């Protein structure tokens, strides 16, 4: 099988196993689409280059630690979410942007350009997803596991029970505890997760 024909999932596994060329193949395969996506949001080539590099630093870090990545043929959307989260984070922290109250004529999101019709809702959704990952990290490991399997891997409770060698009731119980604990973390830290 030619390397250019190798599926993303195989290349990711090759990279995780130590084959550095596999990641280079993935980057070459999607470079123009990812860069174009970033550029459409920041409208500046130098800034887009910085975000592109930082995005792949995060990709490498995540793949090396095998966190938050479940390969189901979704490598490109996953990388784009990472890029989008970086842009949203920096946008929120940027002190140089003149802050104004949102009105119908003006929105803070108008600084970020995109060709898609729902940029604002996409950015908010991405930030909510980023915040949720941070909250999930504070949960006990068994609760993190069931949440990630259910929401990020779209597994049924039966599949979760089989994968974790526990009963379905235990899986459901862990989910219930996880949701209750997430509510407590959200309240304690005054986190706002509504779009």
MDTraj code that builds the backbone (N, CA, C; nanometers):
import mdtraj as md
import numpy as np

residues = "UNK UNK UNK UNK UNK UNK UNK UNK UNK UNK UNK UNK UNK UNK UNK UNK UNK UNK UNK UNK UNK UNK UNK UNK UNK UNK UNK UNK UNK UNK UNK UNK UNK UNK UNK UNK UNK UNK UNK UNK UNK UNK UNK UNK UNK UNK UNK UNK UNK UNK UNK UNK UNK UNK UNK UNK UNK UNK UNK UNK UNK UNK UNK UNK UNK UNK UNK UNK UNK UNK UNK UNK UNK UNK UNK UNK UNK UNK UNK UNK UNK UNK UNK UNK UNK UNK UNK UNK UNK UNK UNK UNK UNK UNK UNK UNK UNK UNK UNK UNK UNK UNK UNK UNK UNK UNK UNK UNK UNK UNK UNK UNK UNK UNK UNK UNK UNK UNK UNK UNK UNK UNK UNK UNK UNK UNK UNK UNK UNK UNK UNK UNK UNK UNK UNK UNK UNK UNK UNK UNK UNK UNK UNK UNK UNK UNK UNK UNK UNK UNK UNK UNK UNK UNK UNK UNK UNK UNK UNK UNK UNK UNK UNK UNK UNK UNK UNK UNK UNK UNK UNK UNK UNK UNK UNK UNK UNK UNK UNK UNK UNK UNK UNK UNK UNK UNK UNK UNK UNK UNK UNK UNK UNK UNK UNK".split()
xyz = np.array([
    [0.0852, -0.1204, 0.0000],
    [0.0000, 0.0000, 0.0000],
    [0.0880, 0.1243, 0.0000],
    [0.0667, 0.2135, -0.0917],
    [0.1456, 0.3369, -0.0984],
    [0.1143, 0.4234, 0.0223],
    [0.2165, 0.4960, 0.0686],
    [0.1988, 0.5767, 0.1891],
    [0.0898, 0.6810, 0.1728],
    [0.0756, 0.7374, 0.0505],
    [-0.0264, 0.8397, 0.0284],
    [-0.1671, 0.7809, 0.0386],
    [-0.1772, 0.6470, 0.0206],
    [-0.3066, 0.5799, 0.0301],
    [-0.3339, 0.5252, 0.1710],
    [-0.2372, 0.5323, 0.2589],
    [-0.2529, 0.4776, 0.3933],
    [-0.3611, 0.5549, 0.4693],
    [-0.4593, 0.4855, 0.5280],
    [-0.5646, 0.5550, 0.6028],
    [-0.5078, 0.6347, 0.7207],
    [-0.5774, 0.7417, 0.7559],
    [-0.5345, 0.8270, 0.8676],
    [-0.5132, 0.7458, 0.9943],
    [-0.6077, 0.6554, 1.0235],
    [-0.6013, 0.5769, 1.1477],
    [-0.4720, 0.4959, 1.1549],
    [-0.4314, 0.4394, 1.0416],
    [-0.3083, 0.3596, 1.0372],
    [-0.1870, 0.4495, 1.0585],
    [-0.1871, 0.5662, 0.9931],
    [-0.0754, 0.6601, 1.0091],
    [-0.0634, 0.7076, 1.1539],
    [-0.1775, 0.7340, 1.2176],
    [-0.1755, 0.7766, 1.3584],
    [-0.1132, 0.6672, 1.4443],
    [-0.1555, 0.5431, 1.4242],
    [-0.1012, 0.4323, 1.5036],
    [0.0482, 0.4138, 1.4765],
    [0.0886, 0.4297, 1.3503],
    [0.2307, 0.4204, 1.3158],
    [0.3101, 0.5281, 1.3897],
    [0.2548, 0.6506, 1.3934],
    [0.3234, 0.7595, 1.4623],
    [0.3337, 0.7318, 1.6122],
    [0.2229, 0.6881, 1.6722],
    [0.2224, 0.6574, 1.8160],
    [0.3258, 0.5483, 1.8459],
    [0.3443, 0.4564, 1.7501],
    [0.4411, 0.3467, 1.7672],
    [0.5852, 0.3894, 1.7406],
    [0.6054, 0.5169, 1.7023],
    [0.7416, 0.5665, 1.6884],
    [0.7838, 0.6047, 1.5477],
    [0.6963, 0.5900, 1.4492],
    [0.7306, 0.6244, 1.3116],
    [0.7013, 0.7725, 1.2871],
    [0.8051, 0.8553, 1.2952],
    [0.7888, 1.0003, 1.2813],
    [0.7409, 1.0401, 1.1411],
    [0.7787, 0.9616, 1.0412],
    [0.7375, 0.9921, 0.9033],
    [0.5865, 0.9855, 0.8852],
    [0.5203, 0.9048, 0.9662],
    [0.3742, 0.8908, 0.9540],
    [0.3049, 1.0233, 0.9814],
    [0.3531, 1.0983, 1.0812],
    [0.2935, 1.2285, 1.1101],
    [0.3225, 1.3266, 0.9969],
    [0.4430, 1.3197, 0.9419],
    [0.4771, 1.4073, 0.8290],
    [0.3817, 1.3823, 0.7123],
    [0.3471, 1.2567, 0.6904],
    [0.2530, 1.2220, 0.5832],
    [0.1157, 1.2847, 0.6107],
    [0.0704, 1.2747, 0.7358],
    [-0.0591, 1.3348, 0.7723],
    [-0.0563, 1.4869, 0.7559],
    [0.0519, 1.5485, 0.7998],
    [0.0634, 1.6948, 0.7878],
    [0.0609, 1.7345, 0.6403],
    [0.1374, 1.6652, 0.5575],
    [0.1386, 1.6957, 0.4141],
    [0.0009, 1.6761, 0.3515],
    [-0.0689, 1.5739, 0.3971],
    [-0.2008, 1.5418, 0.3420],
    [-0.3019, 1.6531, 0.3693],
    [-0.2951, 1.7145, 0.4878],
    [-0.3977, 1.8107, 0.5282],
    [-0.3487, 1.9534, 0.5482],
    [-0.2214, 1.9771, 0.5200],
    [-0.1608, 2.1078, 0.5471],
    [-0.2412, 2.2228, 0.4881],
    [-0.2750, 2.2142, 0.3599],
    [-0.3427, 2.3279, 0.2968],
    [-0.4823, 2.3488, 0.3539],
    [-0.5534, 2.2415, 0.3855],
    [-0.6885, 2.2559, 0.4415],
    [-0.6846, 2.3136, 0.5823],
    [-0.5912, 2.2660, 0.6636],
    [-0.5808, 2.3163, 0.8011],
    [-0.5345, 2.4612, 0.8011],
    [-0.4331, 2.4911, 0.7193],
    [-0.3853, 2.6287, 0.7136],
    [-0.4956, 2.7213, 0.6620],
    [-0.5676, 2.6769, 0.5599],
    [-0.6777, 2.7568, 0.5060],
    [-0.7861, 2.7820, 0.6099],
    [-0.8163, 2.6798, 0.6894],
    [-0.9145, 2.6934, 0.7974],
    [-0.8690, 2.7986, 0.8981],
    [-0.7420, 2.7898, 0.9398],
    [-0.6878, 2.8855, 1.0369],
    [-0.6854, 3.0264, 0.9773],
    [-0.6372, 3.0369, 0.8539],
    [-0.6269, 3.1678, 0.7893],
    [-0.7639, 3.2330, 0.7751],
    [-0.8675, 3.1532, 0.7479],
    [-1.0019, 3.2092, 0.7324],
    [-1.0516, 3.2719, 0.8621],
    [-0.9941, 3.2317, 0.9747],
    [-1.0365, 3.2861, 1.1034],
    [-0.9553, 3.4079, 1.1465],
    [-0.8248, 3.4090, 1.1116],
    [-0.7396, 3.5178, 1.1610],
    [-0.7032, 3.6198, 1.0531],
    [-0.7144, 3.5810, 0.9268],
    [-0.6934, 3.6712, 0.8136],
    [-0.5555, 3.7378, 0.8140],
    [-0.4550, 3.6645, 0.8626],
    [-0.3177, 3.7154, 0.8663],
    [-0.2245, 3.5954, 0.8512],
    [-0.1399, 3.5985, 0.7465],
    [-0.0572, 3.4814, 0.7158],
    [0.0426, 3.4479, 0.8270],
    [0.1075, 3.5482, 0.8862],
    [0.2050, 3.5221, 0.9927],
    [0.1386, 3.4626, 1.1163],
    [0.0248, 3.5205, 1.1535],
    [-0.0482, 3.4687, 1.2700],
    [-0.0974, 3.3275, 1.2407],
    [-0.1460, 3.3054, 1.1187],
    [-0.1929, 3.1718, 1.0801],
    [-0.0796, 3.0701, 1.0881],
    [0.0423, 3.1100, 1.0453],
    [0.1590, 3.0211, 1.0562],
    [0.1854, 2.9827, 1.2012],
    [0.1783, 3.0827, 1.2913],
    [0.1991, 3.0556, 1.4340],
    [0.0962, 2.9566, 1.4876],
    [-0.0314, 2.9799, 1.4528],
    [-0.1366, 2.8890, 1.5001],
    [-0.1197, 2.7494, 1.4406],
    [-0.0767, 2.7426, 1.3155],
    [-0.0560, 2.6135, 1.2508],
    [0.0497, 2.5332, 1.3274],
    [0.1623, 2.5994, 1.3579],
    [0.2690, 2.5315, 1.4318],
    [0.2237, 2.4904, 1.5711],
    [0.1558, 2.5802, 1.6412],
    [0.1090, 2.5494, 1.7764],
    [0.0064, 2.4362, 1.7743],
    [-0.0769, 2.4339, 1.6712],
    [-0.1755, 2.3257, 1.6572],
    [-0.1051, 2.1912, 1.6510],
    [0.0012, 2.1815, 1.5695],
    [0.0685, 2.0523, 1.5571],
    [0.1559, 2.0194, 1.6775],
    [0.1978, 2.1191, 1.7517],
    [0.2653, 2.0905, 1.8795],
    [0.1664, 2.0207, 1.9727],
    [0.0426, 2.0726, 1.9741],
    [-0.0618, 2.0099, 2.0589],
    [-0.0999, 1.8717, 2.0073],
    [-0.1069, 1.8570, 1.8762],
    [-0.1378, 1.7261, 1.8174],
    [-0.0325, 1.6247, 1.8617],
    [0.0941, 1.6622, 1.8494],
    [0.2041, 1.5722, 1.8871],
    [0.1967, 1.5375, 2.0355],
    [0.1782, 1.6400, 2.1195],
    [0.1703, 1.6176, 2.2637],
    [0.0563, 1.5219, 2.2972],
    [-0.0593, 1.5419, 2.2344],
    [-0.1758, 1.4585, 2.2625],
    [-0.1535, 1.3152, 2.2155],
    [-0.1003, 1.2988, 2.0952],
    [-0.0776, 1.1637, 2.0437],
    [0.0296, 1.0905, 2.1244],
    [0.1315, 1.1648, 2.1686],
    [0.2386, 1.1014, 2.2463],
    [0.1859, 1.0528, 2.3818],
    [0.0893, 1.1276, 2.4390],
    [0.0338, 1.0871, 2.5688],
    [-0.0945, 1.0071, 2.5528],
    [-0.1421, 0.9941, 2.4272],
    [-0.2613, 0.9151, 2.3939],
    [-0.3857, 0.9637, 2.4680],
    [-0.3965, 1.0955, 2.4896],
    [-0.5126, 1.1524, 2.5578],
    [-0.6073, 1.2158, 2.4566],
    [-0.7368, 1.2036, 2.4821],
    [-0.8416, 1.2730, 2.4063],
    [-0.8379, 1.2473, 2.2565],
    [-0.7836, 1.1344, 2.2159],
    [-0.7881, 1.1068, 2.0739],
    [-0.8424, 0.9678, 2.0518],
    [-0.9554, 0.9621, 1.9852],
    [-1.0164, 0.8352, 1.9500],
    [-1.0303, 0.8323, 1.7987],
    [-0.9515, 0.7502, 1.7330],
    [-0.9496, 0.7503, 1.5870],
    [-1.0694, 0.6758, 1.5310],
    [-1.1565, 0.7485, 1.4667],
    [-1.2671, 0.6882, 1.3922],
    [-1.2700, 0.7539, 1.2551],
    [-1.1530, 0.7702, 1.1944],
    [-1.1461, 0.8357, 1.0653],
    [-1.1740, 0.9843, 1.0738],
    [-1.1484, 1.0428, 1.1897],
    [-1.1824, 1.1838, 1.2104],
    [-1.0590, 1.2668, 1.2460],
    [-0.9449, 1.2332, 1.1901],
    [-0.8226, 1.3061, 1.2228],
    [-0.8333, 1.4536, 1.1873],
    [-0.8786, 1.4841, 1.0652],
    [-0.8861, 1.6233, 1.0202],
    [-0.9803, 1.7077, 1.1072],
    [-1.1052, 1.6644, 1.1349],
    [-1.1910, 1.7449, 1.2225],
    [-1.1309, 1.7631, 1.3627],
    [-1.0621, 1.6595, 1.4114],
    [-1.0002, 1.6680, 1.5442],
    [-0.8917, 1.7758, 1.5451],
    [-0.8070, 1.7780, 1.4412],
    [-0.7008, 1.8793, 1.4331],
    [-0.7627, 2.0186, 1.4200],
    [-0.8679, 2.0302, 1.3425],
    [-0.9330, 2.1610, 1.3257],
    [-0.9952, 2.2100, 1.4561],
    [-1.0475, 2.1172, 1.5379],
    [-1.0998, 2.1568, 1.6701],
    [-0.9872, 2.2107, 1.7577],
    [-0.8709, 2.1458, 1.7525],
    [-0.7556, 2.1935, 1.8298],
    [-0.7184, 2.3349, 1.7848],
    [-0.7099, 2.3562, 1.6534],
    [-0.6754, 2.4883, 1.6002],
    [-0.7793, 2.5915, 1.6432],
    [-0.9065, 2.5558, 1.6307],
    [-1.0138, 2.6477, 1.6675],
    [-1.0075, 2.6835, 1.8154],
    [-0.9824, 2.5837, 1.9010],
    [-0.9731, 2.6097, 2.0454],
    [-0.8575, 2.7034, 2.0778],
    [-0.7441, 2.6860, 2.0084],
    [-0.6300, 2.7763, 2.0285],
    [-0.6680, 2.9197, 1.9944],
    [-0.7344, 2.9370, 1.8810],
    [-0.7732, 3.0704, 1.8360],
    [-0.8708, 3.1334, 1.9345],
    [-0.9702, 3.0567, 1.9776],
    [-1.0700, 3.1084, 2.0723],
    [-1.0032, 3.1474, 2.2033],
    [-0.9152, 3.0604, 2.2546],
    [-0.8451, 3.0898, 2.3809],
    [-0.7658, 3.2193, 2.3717],
    [-0.6850, 3.2311, 2.2654],
    [-0.6029, 3.3513, 2.2492],
    [-0.6889, 3.4749, 2.2282],
    [-0.7980, 3.4582, 2.1553],
    [-0.8886, 3.5693, 2.1313],
    [-0.9441, 3.6213, 2.2629],
    [-0.9820, 3.5284, 2.3502],
    [-1.0387, 3.5688, 2.4800],
    [-0.9353, 3.6358, 2.5697],
    [-0.8082, 3.5921, 2.5556],
    [-0.7024, 3.6478, 2.6413],
    [-0.6410, 3.7755, 2.5854],
    [-0.6649, 3.8033, 2.4576],
    [-0.5989, 3.9156, 2.3902],
    [-0.6429, 4.0491, 2.4503],
    [-0.5494, 4.1165, 2.5144],
    [-0.5798, 4.2435, 2.5819],
    [-0.5794, 4.3615, 2.4844],
    [-0.5248, 4.3406, 2.3631],
    [-0.5131, 4.4506, 2.2676],
    [-0.6428, 4.4794, 2.1928],
    [-0.7376, 4.3870, 2.1994],
    [-0.8628, 4.4081, 2.1279],
    [-0.9510, 4.5011, 2.2094],
    [-0.9978, 4.6043, 2.1452],
    [-1.0858, 4.6998, 2.2128],
    [-1.2181, 4.6302, 2.2425],
    [-1.2509, 4.6211, 2.3697],
    [-1.3723, 4.5505, 2.4090],
    [-1.4916, 4.6444, 2.4032],
    [-1.5965, 4.5976, 2.3421],
    [-1.7194, 4.6743, 2.3317],
    [-1.8349, 4.5824, 2.3681],
    [-1.9457, 4.6403, 2.4076],
    [-2.0633, 4.5618, 2.4392],
    [-2.1230, 4.5078, 2.3086],
    [-2.1608, 4.3797, 2.3073],
    [-2.2213, 4.3219, 2.1877],
    [-2.3549, 4.3889, 2.1564],
    [-2.3750, 4.4200, 2.0310],
    [-2.5031, 4.4738, 1.9842],
    [-2.5386, 4.4010, 1.8559],
    [-2.6521, 4.4342, 1.7973],
    [-2.6884, 4.3713, 1.6702],
    [-2.5910, 4.4112, 1.5602],
    [-2.5369, 4.5325, 1.5651],
    [-2.4445, 4.5789, 1.4622],
    [-2.3012, 4.5308, 1.4864],
    [-2.2677, 4.5033, 1.6107],
    [-2.1302, 4.4699, 1.6460],
    [-2.1278, 4.3443, 1.7322],
    [-2.0408, 4.2528, 1.6994],
    [-2.0204, 4.1353, 1.7824],
    [-1.8710, 4.1150, 1.7994],
    [-1.8311, 4.0728, 1.9162],
    [-1.6902, 4.0453, 1.9429],
    [-1.6360, 3.9428, 1.8434],
    [-1.7241, 3.8543, 1.7932],
    [-1.6813, 3.7506, 1.7010],
    [-1.6564, 3.8041, 1.5603],
    [-1.6916, 3.9311, 1.5352],
    [-1.6681, 3.9862, 1.4019],
    [-1.5192, 4.0030, 1.3731],
    [-1.4353, 3.9980, 1.4761],
    [-1.2907, 4.0058, 1.4561],
    [-1.2360, 3.8778, 1.3931],
    [-1.3084, 3.7676, 1.4110],
    [-1.2629, 3.6407, 1.3570],
    [-1.3437, 3.6121, 1.2318],
    [-1.2755, 3.6050, 1.1191],
    [-1.3435, 3.5897, 0.9910],
    [-1.3545, 3.4422, 0.9539],
    [-1.4649, 3.4056, 0.8899],
    [-1.4844, 3.2697, 0.8422],
    [-1.5874, 3.2724, 0.7309],
    [-1.5824, 3.1719, 0.6464],
    [-1.6782, 3.1649, 0.5375],
    [-1.8044, 3.0894, 0.5777],
    [-1.8010, 3.0226, 0.6910],
    [-1.9183, 2.9473, 0.7332],
    [-2.0220, 3.0406, 0.7937],
    [-2.1507, 3.0030, 0.7856],
    [-2.2562, 3.0939, 0.8297],
    [-2.2699, 3.1075, 0.9814],
    [-2.2202, 3.0098, 1.0580],
    [-2.2438, 3.0146, 1.2017],
    [-2.1132, 3.0165, 1.2796],
    [-2.0269, 3.1112, 1.2488],
    [-1.8955, 3.1211, 1.3130],
    [-1.9103, 3.1351, 1.4638],
    [-1.9960, 3.2256, 1.5067],
    [-2.0108, 3.2528, 1.6490],
    [-2.0502, 3.1270, 1.7253],
    [-2.1518, 3.0567, 1.6755],
    [-2.1962, 2.9367, 1.7465],
    [-2.0891, 2.8287, 1.7438],
    [-2.0137, 2.8178, 1.6324],
    [-1.9052, 2.7191, 1.6265],
    [-1.7965, 2.7501, 1.7284],
    [-1.7592, 2.8763, 1.7408],
    [-1.6559, 2.9155, 1.8370],
    [-1.7013, 2.8898, 1.9804],
    [-1.8253, 2.9251, 2.0086],
    [-1.8783, 2.9031, 2.1433],
    [-1.8817, 2.7536, 2.1740],
    [-1.9287, 2.6736, 2.0783],
    [-1.9334, 2.5287, 2.0985],
    [-1.7944, 2.4719, 2.1227],
    [-1.6964, 2.5209, 2.0475],
    [-1.5590, 2.4731, 2.0663],
    [-1.5062, 2.5085, 2.2047],
    [-1.5372, 2.6296, 2.2510],
    [-1.4906, 2.6707, 2.3823],
    [-1.5587, 2.5892, 2.4911],
    [-1.6874, 2.5616, 2.4735],
    [-1.7596, 2.4785, 2.5706],
    [-1.6955, 2.3407, 2.5775],
    [-1.6608, 2.2850, 2.4604],
    [-1.5960, 2.1547, 2.4558],
    [-1.4621, 2.1583, 2.5295],
    [-1.3848, 2.2641, 2.5077],
    [-1.2557, 2.2803, 2.5751],
    [-1.2752, 2.2872, 2.7270],
    [-1.3748, 2.3681, 2.7717],
    [-1.4035, 2.3802, 2.9153],
    [-1.4477, 2.2469, 2.9743],
    [-1.5271, 2.1716, 2.8982],
    [-1.5727, 2.0411, 2.9465],
    [-1.4561, 1.9457, 2.9677],
    [-1.3596, 1.9472, 2.8761],
    [-1.2418, 1.8612, 2.8935],
    [-1.1695, 1.8963, 3.0239],
    [-1.1571, 2.0251, 3.0539],
    [-1.0906, 2.0663, 3.1778],
    [-1.1668, 2.0165, 3.3002],
    [-1.2996, 2.0253, 3.2948],
    [-1.3834, 1.9791, 3.4064],
    [-1.3698, 1.8277, 3.4216],
    [-1.3753, 1.7565, 3.3096],
    [-1.3657, 1.6102, 3.3137],
    [-1.2338, 1.5666, 3.3762],
    [-1.1261, 1.6421, 3.3509],
    [-0.9948, 1.6081, 3.4081],
    [-0.9949, 1.6080, 3.5600],
    [-1.0895, 1.6780, 3.6215],
    [-1.0956, 1.6835, 3.7672],
    [-1.1714, 1.5653, 3.8285],
    [-1.2368, 1.4849, 3.7460],
    [-1.3151, 1.3708, 3.7956],
    [-1.2254, 1.2516, 3.8266],
    [-1.2729, 1.1596, 3.9124],
    [-1.1994, 1.0342, 3.9321],
    [-1.1863, 0.9596, 3.7992],
    [-1.0821, 0.8797, 3.7860],
    [-1.0510, 0.8147, 3.6586],
    [-1.1634, 0.7266, 3.6061],
    [-1.2326, 0.6515, 3.6942],
    [-1.3399, 0.5648, 3.6449],
    [-1.4556, 0.6463, 3.5876],
    [-1.4800, 0.7647, 3.6459],
    [-1.5855, 0.8520, 3.5941],
    [-1.5416, 0.9193, 3.4644],
    [-1.4146, 0.9598, 3.4562],
    [-1.3611, 1.0155, 3.3308],
    [-1.3771, 0.9146, 3.2179],
    [-1.3445, 0.7902, 3.2493],
    [-1.3461, 0.6849, 3.1481],
    [-1.4861, 0.6671, 3.0892],
    [-1.5873, 0.6579, 3.1747],
    [-1.7228, 0.6352, 3.1247],
    [-1.7738, 0.7567, 3.0468],
    [-1.7413, 0.8771, 3.0925],
    [-1.7826, 0.9978, 3.0200],
    [-1.7200, 1.0042, 2.8816],
    [-1.5902, 0.9784, 2.8738],
    [-1.5204, 0.9856, 2.7448],
    [-1.5740, 0.8803, 2.6484],
    [-1.5977, 0.7602, 2.7005],
    [-1.6496, 0.6543, 2.6141],
    [-1.7902, 0.6877, 2.5640],
    [-1.8701, 0.7438, 2.6521],
    [-2.0095, 0.7729, 2.6158],
    [-2.0196, 0.8916, 2.5201],
    [-1.9527, 1.0019, 2.5529],
    [-1.9726, 1.1254, 2.4768],
    [-1.8718, 1.1473, 2.3651],
    [-1.7480, 1.1035, 2.3832],
    [-1.6471, 1.1295, 2.2818],
    [-1.6272, 1.0112, 2.1874],
    [-1.6625, 0.8905, 2.2349],
    [-1.6495, 0.7722, 2.1498],
    [-1.7861, 0.7183, 2.1092],
    [-1.8930, 0.7798, 2.1598],
    [-2.0304, 0.7452, 2.1235],
    [-2.0623, 0.5984, 2.1487],
    [-2.0123, 0.5447, 2.2621],
    [-2.0376, 0.4055, 2.2975],
    [-2.1645, 0.3957, 2.3798],
    [-2.2340, 0.2843, 2.3654],
    [-2.3528, 0.2591, 2.4471],
    [-2.3071, 0.2157, 2.5865],
    [-2.4004, 0.2193, 2.6837],
    [-2.3632, 0.1760, 2.8188],
    [-2.3298, 0.0270, 2.8212],
    [-2.3933, -0.0501, 2.7344],
    [-2.3608, -0.1926, 2.7246],
    [-2.2166, -0.2094, 2.6760],
    [-2.1786, -0.1332, 2.5721],
    [-2.0412, -0.1397, 2.5201],
    [-1.9401, -0.0927, 2.6239],
    [-1.9764, 0.0110, 2.6998],
    [-1.8876, 0.0617, 2.8052],
    [-1.8680, -0.0448, 2.9113],
    [-1.9769, -0.1092, 2.9514],
    [-1.9697, -0.2145, 3.0535],
    [-1.8774, -0.3273, 3.0074],
    [-1.8910, -0.3673, 2.8816],
    [-1.8068, -0.4753, 2.8280],
    [-1.6603, -0.4321, 2.8202],
    [-1.6368, -0.3088, 2.7778],
    [-1.4990, -0.2595, 2.7616],
    [-1.4285, -0.2422, 2.8953],
    [-1.5040, -0.2121, 3.0003],
    [-1.4433, -0.1859, 3.1317],
    [-1.4602, -0.3025, 3.2291],
    [-1.5206, -0.4114, 3.1814],
    [-1.5417, -0.5315, 3.2637],
    [-1.6203, -0.5040, 3.3915],
    [-1.7260, -0.4242, 3.3788],
    [-1.8164, -0.4001, 3.4914],
    [-1.9596, -0.4215, 3.4419],
    [-2.0541, -0.4220, 3.5354],
    [-2.1944, -0.4386, 3.4955],
    [-2.2462, -0.3091, 3.4335],
    [-2.3572, -0.3214, 3.3613],
    [-2.4164, -0.2026, 3.3003],
    [-2.4630, -0.1066, 3.4102],
    [-2.5138, -0.1593, 3.5215],
    [-2.5560, -0.0731, 3.6329],
    [-2.4389, 0.0068, 3.6889],
    [-2.3218, -0.0558, 3.6951],
    [-2.2026, 0.0152, 3.7433],
    [-2.1663, 0.1278, 3.6474],
    [-2.1743, 0.0999, 3.5168],
    [-2.1466, 0.2043, 3.4171],
    [-2.2426, 0.3209, 3.4320],
    [-2.3704, 0.2880, 3.4460],
    [-2.4725, 0.3929, 3.4638],
    [-2.4480, 0.4717, 3.5914],
    [-2.4108, 0.4018, 3.6976],
    [-2.3833, 0.4674, 3.8261],
    [-2.2642, 0.5620, 3.8157],
    [-2.1605, 0.5173, 3.7473],
    [-2.0432, 0.6036, 3.7298],
    [-2.0789, 0.7285, 3.6504],
    [-2.1642, 0.7113, 3.5501],
    [-2.2080, 0.8273, 3.4717],
    [-2.2860, 0.9240, 3.5597],
    [-2.3752, 0.8705, 3.6415],
    [-2.4546, 0.9551, 3.7310],
    [-2.3636, 1.0319, 3.8274],
    [-2.2669, 0.9619, 3.8879],
    [-2.1722, 1.0293, 3.9781],
    [-2.0900, 1.1340, 3.9029],
    [-2.0493, 1.0998, 3.7813],
    [-1.9693, 1.1934, 3.7016],
    [-2.0476, 1.3214, 3.6746],
    [-2.1729, 1.3076, 3.6359],
    [-2.2553, 1.4257, 3.6059],
    [-2.2771, 1.5092, 3.7321],
    [-2.3055, 1.4415, 3.8439],
    [-2.3224, 1.5151, 3.9713],
    [-2.1943, 1.5878, 4.0107],
    [-2.0808, 1.5208, 3.9955],
    [-1.9533, 1.5835, 4.0300],
    [-1.9202, 1.6992, 3.9360],
    [-1.9550, 1.6849, 3.8091],
    [-1.9333, 1.7940, 3.7146],
    [-2.0161, 1.9161, 3.7546],
    [-2.1398, 1.8927, 3.7945],
    [-2.2243, 2.0052, 3.8394],
    [-2.1604, 2.0782, 3.9571],
    [-2.1064, 2.0012, 4.0511],
    [-2.0416, 2.0622, 4.1686],
    [-1.9202, 2.1447, 4.1267],
    [-1.8386, 2.0899, 4.0334],
    [-1.7195, 2.1621, 3.9859],
    [-1.7610, 2.2909, 3.9156],
    [-1.8650, 2.2821, 3.8328],
    [-1.9150, 2.3993, 3.7594],
    [-1.9633, 2.5069, 3.8556],
    [-2.0421, 2.4658, 3.9559],
    [-2.0930, 2.5626, 4.0547],
    [-1.9798, 2.6227, 4.1370],
    [-1.8889, 2.5380, 4.1814],
    [-1.7784, 2.5840, 4.2646],
    [-1.6906, 2.6865, 4.1926],
    [-1.6674, 2.6650, 4.0617],
    [-1.5795, 2.7519, 3.9843],
    [-1.6535, 2.8569, 3.9023],
    [-1.7856, 2.8644, 3.9207],
    [-1.8690, 2.9617, 3.8462],
    [-1.8438, 2.9546, 3.6956],
    [-1.8433, 2.8319, 3.6425],
    [-1.8205, 2.8134, 3.4988],
    [-1.9542, 2.8246, 3.4270],
    [-1.9526, 2.8967, 3.3143],
    [-2.0723, 2.9177, 3.2346],
    [-2.0612, 2.8364, 3.1069],
    [-2.1472, 2.7340, 3.0919],
    [-2.1359, 2.6436, 2.9774],
    [-2.2550, 2.6508, 2.8835],
    [-2.3182, 2.7625, 2.8727],
    [-2.4343, 2.7711, 2.7835],
    [-2.4002, 2.8474, 2.6581],
    [-2.4469, 2.7940, 2.5455],
    [-2.4300, 2.8652, 2.4181],
    [-2.5498, 2.9561, 2.3999],
])
top = md.Topology()
chain = top.add_chain()
for i, resn in enumerate(residues, 1):
    res = top.add_residue(resn, chain, resSeq=i)
    for name in ("N", "CA", "C"):
        top.add_atom(name, md.element.get_by_symbol(name[0]), res)
traj = md.Trajectory(xyz[None], top)
